[in-house]
Amino acid sequence: MVRPSVDATYAISKSDTFRAFKPTLPNSPLLVTADHKIKIDEASIMSPGEVLLHVRTTGVYGYVQAGRTGELNVLGDCILGHEAAGKVVAVDENVTNATVGG
């Protein structure tokens, strides 16, 4: 698989302060394993029909943060967080509803 190049520089704002950043690969996810351990892993880059996102921030599930009542049923590695914000940095040729930078 060809790794897409990430050569754009983006400006982000936190309050009134702006800073530029250059996305890098890999964009490593935080995982919880079946035995409830937390690890950082390398994610696959992109499969056919997908887009590559440079995730700048993500929210971790509230029930995970609060210690969730009951058993955490994880059968295999599970990426934490689902409220992500970032930029599209690569688009597979078969994708027609997304563009780089969107």
N, CA, C and O of each residue as an XYZ file, in Angstrom:
408
protein
N       0.845     -1.176      0.000
C       0.000      0.000      0.000
C       0.890      1.239      0.000
O       1.888      1.294      0.719
N       0.532      2.209     -0.792
C       1.275      3.464     -0.866
C       0.830      4.374      0.265
O      -0.365      4.600      0.459
N       1.788      4.890      1.005
C       1.460      5.852      2.068
C       1.268      7.223      1.428
O       2.149      7.699      0.712
N       0.124      7.861      1.678
C      -0.051      9.203      1.130
C       0.888     10.189      1.798
O       1.199     10.060      2.982
N       1.335     11.169      1.038
C       2.168     12.198      1.654
C       1.269     13.234      2.308
O       0.169     13.516      1.833
N       1.750     13.786      3.388
C       0.996     14.806      4.117
C       1.866     16.050      4.117
O       2.786     16.182      4.924
N       1.559     16.965      3.195
C       2.441     18.114      3.045
C       1.761     19.452      3.310
O       2.393     20.499      3.171
N       0.511     19.436      3.681
C      -0.187     20.694      3.954
C       0.119     21.163      5.373
O       0.369     20.352      6.264
N       0.096     22.456      5.571
C       0.228     23.031      6.906
C      -1.086     23.700      7.247
O      -1.626     24.456      6.438
N      -1.609     23.433      8.432
C      -2.897     23.965      8.854
C      -2.700     24.929     10.009
O      -1.750     24.794     10.780
N      -3.584     25.891     10.130
C      -3.573     26.805     11.270
C      -4.739     26.446     12.172
O      -5.861     26.269     11.698
N      -4.485     26.339     13.457
C      -5.560     26.059     14.399
C      -5.590     27.154     15.448
O      -4.595     27.838     15.690
N      -6.741     27.303     16.058
C      -6.914     28.349     17.055
C      -7.316     27.730     18.377
O      -8.188     26.862     18.427
N      -6.688     28.171     19.431
C      -7.092     27.806     20.782
C      -7.224     29.131     21.493
O      -6.225     29.797     21.768
N      -8.442     29.516     21.790
C      -8.742     30.872     22.254
C      -8.370     31.828     21.123
O      -8.853     31.671     20.002
N      -7.526     32.806     21.401
C      -7.120     33.751     20.365
C      -5.701     33.497     19.873
O      -5.137     34.331     19.165
N      -5.117     32.362     20.236
C      -3.752     32.047     19.841
C      -3.778     31.094     18.654
O      -4.439     30.057     18.703
N      -3.064     31.440     17.591
C      -2.991     30.580     16.424
C      -1.611     29.955     16.352
O      -0.611     30.588     16.691
N      -1.566     28.716     15.909
C      -0.281     28.088     15.660
C      -0.428     27.185     14.447
O      -1.511     26.666     14.177
N       0.641     27.004     13.734
C       0.620     26.147     12.555
C       1.139     24.773     12.946
O       1.992     24.647     13.825
N       0.629     23.765     12.298
C       1.143     22.419     12.523
C       1.167     21.685     11.197
O       0.420     22.005     10.273
N       2.026     20.712     11.127
C       2.111     19.872      9.948
C       1.754     18.460     10.379
O       2.455     17.881     11.209
N       0.678     17.888      9.838
C       0.295     16.538     10.229
C       1.410     15.547      9.916
O       2.136     15.710      8.935
N       1.539     14.549     10.729
C       2.539     13.509     10.500
C       1.858     12.150     10.510
O       0.768     11.987     11.058
N       2.507     11.200      9.907
C       2.017      9.825      9.912
C       2.972      9.004     10.741
O       4.162      9.319     10.717
N       2.576      7.995     11.462
C       1.190      7.573     11.585
C       0.422      8.441     12.577
O       1.014      9.152     13.389
N      -0.871      8.374     12.500
C      -1.772      9.062     13.418
C      -2.228      8.000     14.419
O      -3.290      7.404     14.245
N      -1.452      7.765     15.442
C      -1.606      6.609     16.326
C      -2.837      6.686     17.219
O      -3.051      7.690     17.899
N      -3.654      5.623     17.219
C      -4.842      5.604     18.076
C      -4.542      5.085     19.480
O      -3.580      4.347     19.690
N      -5.371      5.477     20.422
C      -5.347      4.954     21.784
C      -6.357      3.820     21.831
O      -7.529      4.014     21.507
N      -5.905      2.625     22.238
C      -6.759      1.439     22.232
C      -6.972      0.907     23.630
O      -6.115      1.056     24.502
N      -8.128      0.282     23.841
C      -8.332     -0.542     25.023
C      -8.381     -1.978     24.509
O      -9.065     -2.269     23.528
N      -7.651     -2.877     25.177
C      -7.570     -4.265     24.742
C      -8.616     -5.108     25.457
O      -9.258     -4.646     26.401
N      -8.785     -6.351     25.001
C      -9.771     -7.252     25.599
C      -9.498     -7.490     27.080
O     -10.427     -7.753     27.844
N      -8.224     -7.399     27.500
C      -7.902     -7.575     28.925
C      -7.838     -6.231     29.657
O      -7.239     -6.128     30.728
N      -8.465     -5.195     29.065
C      -8.665     -3.868     29.671
C      -7.373     -3.081     29.875
O      -7.297     -2.248     30.778
N      -6.370     -3.331     29.060
C      -5.152     -2.529     29.104
C      -5.256     -1.442     28.040
O      -5.910     -1.625     27.013
N      -4.610     -0.318     28.295
C      -4.597      0.793     27.352
C      -3.255      0.778     26.629
O      -2.209      0.619     27.258
N      -3.285      0.942     25.312
C      -2.037      0.983     24.550
C      -2.187      1.931     23.367
O      -3.293      2.181     22.888
N      -1.058      2.450     22.906
C      -1.015      3.248     21.687
C      -0.518      2.319     20.591
O       0.465      1.600     20.775
N      -1.191      2.334     19.462
C      -0.873      1.405     18.389
C      -0.713      2.173     17.083
O      -1.001      3.369     17.024
N      -0.262      1.500     16.054
C      -0.181      2.126     14.737
C      -1.410      1.714     13.948
O      -1.693      0.524     13.810
N      -2.135      2.679     13.436
C      -3.345      2.403     12.668
C      -2.990      2.126     11.217
O      -1.961      2.577     10.713
N      -3.865      1.374     10.554
C      -3.689      1.201      9.118
C      -3.885      2.560      8.458
O      -4.609      3.409      8.978
N      -3.256      2.761      7.343
C      -3.299      4.072      6.707
C      -4.624      4.313      6.005
O      -5.336      5.249      6.369
N      -4.976      3.521      5.031
C      -6.196      3.777      4.285
C      -6.528      2.554      3.449
O      -5.645      1.963      2.827
N      -7.779      2.180      3.430
C      -8.247      1.078      2.595
C      -9.028      1.653      1.421
O      -9.446      2.809      1.472
N      -9.235      0.870      0.363
C     -10.010      1.362     -0.775
C     -11.387      1.870     -0.331
O     -12.057      1.250      0.494
N     -11.787      3.005     -0.894
C     -13.089      3.585     -0.573
C     -13.099      4.437      0.680
O     -14.159      4.893      1.107
N     -11.933      4.661      1.281
C     -11.854      5.426      2.525
C     -11.123      6.750      2.322
O     -10.499      6.986      1.287
N     -11.221      7.608      3.341
C     -10.437      8.839      3.391
C      -9.502      8.748      4.587
O      -9.770      8.015      5.539
N      -8.410      9.490      4.535
C      -7.465      9.548      5.648
C      -7.669     10.867      6.369
O      -7.574     11.934      5.763
N      -7.949     10.796      7.663
C      -8.140     11.984      8.482
C      -6.930     12.205      9.361
O      -6.370     11.254      9.906
N      -6.524     13.457      9.502
C      -5.541     13.812     10.517
C      -6.357     14.316     11.697
O      -6.845     15.447     11.691
N      -6.500     13.470     12.707
C      -7.323     13.802     13.871
C      -6.530     14.711     14.795
O      -5.428     14.366     15.220
N      -7.090     15.869     15.103
C      -6.434     16.823     15.999
C      -6.907     16.654     17.433
O      -6.154     16.914     18.372
N      -8.131     16.226     17.606
C      -8.656     16.024     18.958
C      -9.805     15.032     18.897
O     -10.468     14.903     17.868
N     -10.033     14.345     19.978
C     -11.154     13.414     20.052
C     -11.648     13.334     21.482
O     -10.881     13.526     22.426
N     -12.910     13.055     21.636
C     -13.482     12.879     22.969
C     -13.502     11.406     23.332
O     -13.821     10.565     22.492
N     -13.167     11.086     24.563
C     -13.247      9.709     25.047
C     -14.626      9.535     25.663
O     -15.122     10.426     26.352
N     -15.237      8.397     25.418
C     -16.592      8.122     25.883
C     -16.771      8.521     27.339
O     -15.922      8.222     28.179
N     -17.855      9.183     27.633
C     -18.144      9.610     29.002
C     -18.197      8.460     29.985
O     -17.711      8.586     31.108
N     -18.786      7.325     29.578
C     -18.880      6.203     30.515
C     -17.518      5.592     30.805
O     -17.324      5.012     31.874
N     -16.562      5.709     29.872
C     -15.204      5.223     30.132
C     -14.525      6.157     31.127
O     -13.855      5.700     32.053
N     -14.698      7.470     30.936
C     -14.096      8.442     31.841
C     -14.673      8.313     33.242
O     -13.948      8.474     34.223
N     -15.955      8.028     33.351
C     -16.628      7.973     34.651
C     -16.442      6.633     35.346
O     -16.919      6.448     36.466
N     -15.766      5.709     34.708
C     -15.523      4.421     35.338
C     -16.606      3.399     35.066
O     -16.584      2.326     35.668
N     -17.532      3.675     34.207
C     -18.628      2.810     33.778
C     -19.039      1.779     34.823
O     -18.207      1.046     35.357
N     -20.294      1.740     35.093
C     -20.838      0.745     36.006
C     -20.977     -0.565     35.251
O     -21.527     -0.595     34.150
N     -20.489     -1.628     35.827
C     -20.588     -2.936     35.185
C     -19.333     -3.270     34.409
O     -18.330     -2.559     34.458
N     -19.423     -4.372     33.695
C     -18.286     -4.907     32.973
C     -18.078     -4.179     31.650
O     -19.044     -3.855     30.960
N     -16.829     -3.924     31.298
C     -16.502     -3.349     30.002
C     -16.298     -4.517     29.045
O     -15.291     -5.220     29.127
N     -17.233     -4.723     28.153
C     -17.201     -5.873     27.249
C     -16.450     -5.535     25.970
O     -17.029     -5.012     25.018
N     -15.165     -5.836     25.955
C     -14.324     -5.600     24.791
C     -13.751     -6.945     24.370
O     -13.033     -7.586     25.138
N     -14.067     -7.374     23.151
C     -13.612     -8.678     22.685
C     -12.268     -8.606     21.967
O     -11.589     -9.622     21.819
N     -11.888     -7.431     21.529
C     -10.617     -7.225     20.842
C     -10.239     -5.763     20.969
O     -10.946     -4.992     21.618
N      -9.125     -5.374     20.350
C      -8.697     -3.979     20.440
C      -9.798     -3.044     19.951
O     -10.397     -3.268     18.899
N     -10.052     -2.009     20.717
C     -11.105     -1.046     20.420
C     -10.518      0.354     20.556
O      -9.979      0.699     21.608
N     -10.618      1.165     19.501
C     -10.101      2.530     19.551
C     -11.014      3.373     20.418
O     -12.230      3.390     20.225
N     -10.419      4.078     21.382
C     -11.194      4.944     22.263
C     -11.507      6.257     21.563
O     -10.721      6.752     20.755
N     -12.654      6.803     21.883
C     -13.048      8.104     21.344
C     -13.865      7.970     20.076
O     -13.630      7.081     19.258
N     -14.823      8.863     19.925
C     -15.635      8.835     18.716
C     -16.072     10.230     18.271
O     -16.697     10.368     17.220
N     -15.762     11.243     19.033
C     -16.119     12.618     18.686
C     -14.859     13.313     18.196
O     -14.215     14.050     18.943
N     -14.512     13.076     16.937
C     -13.231     13.543     16.416
C     -13.373     14.818     15.602
O     -14.412     15.081     14.996
N     -12.301     15.605     15.604
C     -12.211     16.796     14.763
C     -10.850     16.793     14.091
O      -9.832     16.557     14.742
N     -10.827     17.050     12.809
C      -9.566     17.060     12.089
C      -9.760     17.485     10.649
O     -10.751     18.130     10.304
N      -8.802     17.117      9.813
C      -8.818     17.475      8.393
C      -8.670     16.225      7.544
O      -7.992     15.277      7.939
N      -9.305     16.224      6.378
C      -9.109     15.167      5.392
C      -7.776     15.450      4.702
O      -7.588     16.525      4.131
N      -6.847     14.485      4.752
C      -5.525     14.698      4.149
C      -5.276     13.820      2.925
O      -4.318     14.051      2.187
N      -6.127     12.815      2.699
C      -6.017     11.982      1.499
C      -7.377     11.352      1.224
O      -8.133     11.043      2.145
N      -7.671     11.168     -0.058
C      -8.956     10.603     -0.471
C      -8.687      9.506     -1.491
O      -7.957      9.726     -2.458
N      -9.269      8.321     -1.287
C      -9.147      7.245     -2.258
C      -9.818      7.675     -3.564
O     -10.786      8.437     -3.549
N      -9.306      7.190     -4.677
C      -9.839      7.598     -5.985
C     -11.313      7.246     -6.184
O     -11.976      7.854     -7.025
N     -11.839      6.283     -5.430
C     -13.244      5.886     -5.567
C     -14.189      6.703     -4.694
O     -15.404      6.517     -4.767
N     -13.665      7.591     -3.879
C     -14.499      8.420     -3.002
C     -14.893      9.683     -3.759
O     -14.040     10.389     -4.297
N     -16.198      9.961     -3.793
C     -16.682     11.126     -4.546
C     -17.320     12.189     -3.658
O     -17.660     13.268     -4.144
N     -17.490     11.907     -2.374
C     -18.198     12.858     -1.501
C     -17.297     13.493     -0.444
O     -17.793     13.982      0.571
N     -15.984     13.493     -0.666
C     -15.047     14.141      0.264
C     -13.864     14.669     -0.540
O     -13.512     14.125     -1.587
N     -13.256     15.739     -0.031
C     -12.091     16.324     -0.692
C     -11.005     16.614      0.340
O     -11.296     16.815      1.519
N      -9.767     16.635     -0.106
C      -8.650     16.974      0.770
C      -8.856     18.386      1.304
O      -9.195     19.304      0.557
N      -8.648     18.541      2.599
C      -8.821     19.839      3.250
C     -10.201     20.024      3.842
O     -10.425     20.966      4.603
N     -11.124     19.149      3.510
C     -12.506     19.262      3.995
C     -12.712     18.636      5.336
O     -13.824     18.658      5.863
